[in-house]
């Protein structure tokens, strides 16, 4: 018995954009092959932690909610570890809740924040097992996690909790963080949930930068915060060797802001990437470019893998399904969680 593959070519062609749609195989399609057949992670997160290391997180619905369509019962958080050759289930030290954020500094410094009935629990993988290292107030984690070296930051409602490898500290913030990324203990970037601003931490002080002037033409806010439903909002941030990259939306239009030198530059990506939403932050490709999760439809449901190379050239390829997170293994494959055709779980990209 063999699997029949059919292809439908689009008549429309966008400059620099190649679109394809393939009929689904049971394990993905010609560009996305199922690596971990686990539906609970299809709407979860995948993160690369080393050259032969990755983790995928999701949840299993328990009780009657698991049997009643559209019902949502209590959740059991799940974690799966890839060691370069196979995926294995790894037990988490919490029985109820869901994973809200993940971050990693190395294969033995992997962090996850679990929302539980007793409040957020900070979990750590030390290379051997997962443990609960701290329980925090209920608002912790809503702004994300950032990890580098021995350091971990957890962001909440105008507050941040910092672990330096030995002790925890807490400090108030003058802004509401929504997404964060760290290059070092003295180089953190946090998006402002209330306006198109970014805040930088140099190890001692937070400094605010208003990004309104860098927004592409037509996306500048007409007034100050609070922003209206169609006003610009910043959705993700990645700080890496090639600079600081921020994605955002204004209505159904998408844009990217970047700081590769002293100033900020904005690009309207509605035509080159489609609607990106807030599913995944830019993923460095190791060559000065970045991968993004875009789309081929105005609502952002039909995912596209989008690449911007170091020279600024964009390409977009339809996925044939919906992806929810994206990670690049150093000198290895792209990994994604989602649903492709009839398959769901973690997928490996086949160029």
C-alpha positions in Angstrom: 0.0 0.0 0.0 1.3 3.4 -0.7 0.4 7.0 0.2 -0.9 9.2 -2.5 0.4 12.8 -2.6 -1.4 15.4 -4.6 -0.4 19.0 -5.0 -2.4 22.1 -5.7 -0.6 25.1 -7.2 -1.7 28.6 -6.5 -2.2 30.9 -9.4 -1.2 33.9 -7.3 2.5 34.7 -7.0 3.9 37.2 -4.6 7.4 38.7 -5.1 9.9 36.6 -3.2 7.2 34.3 -1.8 6.7 30.7 -2.8 3.5 29.1 -1.6 2.7 25.4 -1.8 -0.1 23.3 -0.5 0.2 19.5 -0.2 -2.4 16.8 0.6 -1.7 15.4 4.1 0.1 12.2 4.9 -0.6 10.5 8.2 2.7 11.7 9.5 2.8 15.3 8.1 3.8 16.2 4.5 6.8 16.6 2.3 8.2 19.5 4.3 7.0 18.8 7.9 7.5 15.2 9.1 6.0 14.1 12.5 8.8 13.5 15.0 6.7 13.1 18.2 3.2 11.6 17.8 1.6 13.3 20.9 -1.5 15.4 20.4 -1.2 16.9 23.9 1.8 19.0 22.7 0.2 20.2 19.5 -0.9 23.5 21.1 2.1 23.6 23.5 5.7 24.7 23.2 8.9 23.4 21.9 12.3 24.7 22.8 15.8 23.7 21.7 18.3 23.5 24.6 21.5 22.2 22.8 22.9 20.7 19.6 21.2 17.4 20.4 18.7 18.5 23.0 15.1 19.8 22.9 11.9 19.8 25.0 8.2 19.8 24.1 5.5 20.8 26.6 1.8 20.3 26.6 -1.1 19.2 28.7 -3.6 16.3 29.0 -7.2 17.0 29.8 -8.3 14.9 32.8 -11.7 13.7 34.0 -14.9 14.1 32.1 -13.4 16.9 30.0 -11.3 14.4 28.2 -14.5 12.7 26.9 -16.9 15.5 26.3 -16.4 17.5 23.0 -15.5 21.2 23.6 -15.3 20.7 27.4 -12.1 21.6 29.2 -11.5 19.8 32.5 -8.4 19.9 34.8 -5.0 19.6 33.1 -2.0 17.5 33.7 1.2 19.2 32.3 3.4 17.0 30.2 7.0 17.2 29.1 8.9 15.2 26.4 12.7 15.2 26.0 14.6 14.7 22.7 18.2 13.5 23.1 19.2 13.8 19.5 17.8 10.4 18.5 14.5 9.8 20.2 11.7 11.5 22.3 10.9 10.2 25.8 8.3 11.3 28.3 9.7 13.0 31.4 7.8 13.2 34.6 7.0 16.6 36.0 6.7 17.3 39.8 3.3 18.8 39.5 0.1 16.7 38.9 -2.3 19.5 37.9 -2.0 22.7 35.9 -0.3 23.7 32.7 3.0 25.1 31.5 2.7 28.8 30.8 6.3 29.7 29.9 9.7 28.0 29.2 13.3 29.2 29.0 16.7 27.5 28.8 20.3 28.6 29.3 21.8 25.1 28.6 20.8 21.4 28.5 21.0 21.3 32.3 19.5 24.7 32.9 15.9 24.3 31.5 13.2 26.2 33.3 9.4 26.0 33.1 6.6 27.8 34.9 3.6 25.7 35.8 0.3 27.3 36.6 -1.2 25.3 39.5 -4.0 25.6 42.0 -1.4 26.6 44.6 0.0 29.4 42.4 2.8 29.5 39.8 5.6 26.9 40.4 9.1 27.4 39.0 10.4 24.1 37.7 14.0 23.2 36.8 15.6 20.4 34.8 19.2 19.9 36.0 20.1 17.2 33.5 18.7 14.4 35.6 15.2 15.3 36.9 12.6 18.0 37.2 12.2 19.7 40.6 10.1 22.6 42.0 12.6 25.3 43.0 10.2 28.1 43.9 6.5 28.9 44.3 5.6 32.5 43.5 2.5 34.8 43.8 -0.4 34.3 41.4 0.6 37.2 39.1 4.1 35.8 38.4 4.8 34.5 34.9 2.3 36.6 33.0 5.2 38.6 31.5 7.3 35.5 30.7 10.6 34.0 31.6 14.2 34.8 30.6 17.2 32.7 31.3 21.0 33.1 30.7 23.8 31.4 32.5 22.9 30.7 36.1 20.3 33.6 36.0 16.5 33.3 35.7 13.9 36.1 35.7 10.2 35.7 36.1 8.0 38.6 35.2 4.6 39.4 36.5 2.2 42.3 37.2 4.7 45.2 37.3 7.2 43.0 39.2 10.2 40.7 38.5 11.6 37.9 40.5 15.3 37.1 39.9 17.3 34.0 40.7 21.1 34.4 40.5 22.0 30.7 40.9 22.0 31.0 44.7 19.3 33.4 46.0 16.0 34.9 44.9 15.2 38.6 44.9 12.1 40.7 43.9 11.8 44.2 42.5 9.0 46.5 41.4 8.8 47.6 37.8 7.5 50.8 36.3 5.8 49.0 33.4 3.7 46.0 32.6 6.0 43.4 30.8 4.4 41.2 28.2 7.4 39.4 26.5 11.0 39.2 27.5 14.4 38.0 26.1 17.9 38.0 27.6 21.4 38.0 26.0 23.2 38.1 29.3 22.6 39.0 33.0 23.2 42.7 32.0 21.3 42.7 28.7 17.6 42.1 29.0 14.8 43.3 26.8 11.1 43.5 27.8 8.1 44.6 25.8 5.6 47.0 27.3 2.0 45.6 27.4 0.5 49.1 27.4 2.2 50.9 24.5 4.7 50.3 21.7 7.7 50.6 24.0 10.6 48.3 24.9 12.5 48.4 28.2 16.2 47.5 28.5 17.9 46.2 31.7 21.7 46.7 31.9 22.2 44.8 35.1 21.2 47.7 37.4 18.7 50.0 35.7 15.7 49.7 33.4 15.6 52.2 30.5 12.5 52.8 28.4 12.5 53.4 24.6 9.4 54.6 22.7 9.2 52.7 19.4 6.3 54.7 17.8 8.7 56.6 15.5 10.1 53.3 14.1 6.7 51.8 13.3 6.0 51.4 9.5 4.0 54.1 7.9 0.3 53.7 8.7 0.8 51.9 12.0 1.7 54.8 14.2 -0.7 55.4 17.1 -2.8 58.5 16.8 -2.5 59.2 20.6 -1.0 57.8 23.7 -2.0 54.8 25.7 -4.3 53.0 26.2 -4.3 51.7 22.7 -7.5 50.9 20.9 -8.3 47.3 19.6 -6.7 48.2 16.2 -3.8 50.1 17.5 -0.2 48.8 17.3 0.8 46.1 19.8 4.1 44.4 20.2 3.8 40.6 20.3 7.2 39.0 20.7 10.9 39.8 21.2 14.2 38.0 20.5 17.6 39.4 21.6 20.5 37.6 20.0 23.9 38.0 18.4 22.3 39.7 15.3 20.4 42.3 17.3 17.0 42.7 18.9 14.0 41.7 16.8 10.4 42.5 17.7 7.2 41.4 16.0 3.9 43.4 16.2 0.5 43.9 14.8 -1.8 46.9 14.0 -5.2 45.5 13.2 -4.5 42.7 10.7 -1.2 44.2 9.6 2.0 42.7 10.8 5.4 44.4 11.2 8.9 43.7 12.5 11.1 46.2 14.4 14.9 45.6 14.6 17.8 47.1 16.4 21.1 45.9 14.8 23.1 49.0 15.6 22.4 52.2 17.4 18.8 52.8 16.1 15.5 51.0 15.4 14.2 50.1 12.0 10.6 49.0 11.0 9.3 46.8 8.2 5.7 46.2 7.2 5.6 42.4 6.8 1.9 42.0 5.8 2.8 41.0 2.2 6.1 39.1 3.0 5.1 37.1 6.1 1.3 37.4 6.4 -0.3 37.7 9.9 2.2 36.5 12.5 0.2 37.0 15.8 2.0 36.1 19.0 2.6 32.4 18.5 6.3 32.4 18.3 9.2 34.8 18.7 11.8 35.3 15.9 14.2 32.3 15.8 17.8 33.0 14.7 19.0 30.8 11.9 22.7 31.1 12.9 23.6 33.0 9.8 22.3 36.5 10.7 18.8 35.7 9.5 15.6 34.7 11.3 12.7 32.3 11.1 9.1 33.4 11.8 5.7 31.8 12.0 3.6 33.7 9.5 0.4 32.8 7.6 -1.3 32.6 4.2 -4.7 33.9 5.3 -5.9 37.2 6.8 -6.9 35.5 10.0 -3.6 33.9 10.6 -4.9 30.3 10.9 -3.1 28.7 7.9 0.5 28.8 9.0 3.5 29.6 6.8 7.2 29.2 7.6 8.8 32.6 6.9 12.5 33.3 6.6 14.3 36.6 6.5 18.0 36.3 5.5 20.8 38.6 6.7 20.4 40.7 3.5 16.7 41.4 4.2 15.2 39.0 1.6 12.0 37.3 2.7 10.6 33.9 1.6 7.3 32.3 2.7 6.2 28.7 2.4 2.8 27.4 3.3 2.8 24.7 6.0 -0.3 22.8 5.2 -1.6 23.2 8.8 -1.3 25.3 11.9 1.9 25.6 13.9 1.9 27.0 17.4 5.6 27.2 18.3 9.0 27.1 16.6 12.6 26.3 17.6 15.9 25.8 15.8 18.4 23.2 17.1 21.9 24.7 16.7 23.4 23.1 13.5 20.3 21.0 13.4 16.7 20.9 12.3 13.8 23.3 12.8 11.2 21.9 15.2 7.6 23.0 15.6 4.5 22.0 17.5 1.1 22.0 15.8 -1.2 20.1 13.4 -0.1 19.3 9.8 -2.7 17.4 7.8 -4.0 14.6 10.0 -0.9 14.5 12.2 -0.4 16.4 15.5 2.5 16.7 17.9 6.1 17.8 17.2 7.3 18.1 13.6 10.8 18.2 12.1 11.3 20.5 9.1 12.6 18.8 5.9 14.0 21.5 3.6 
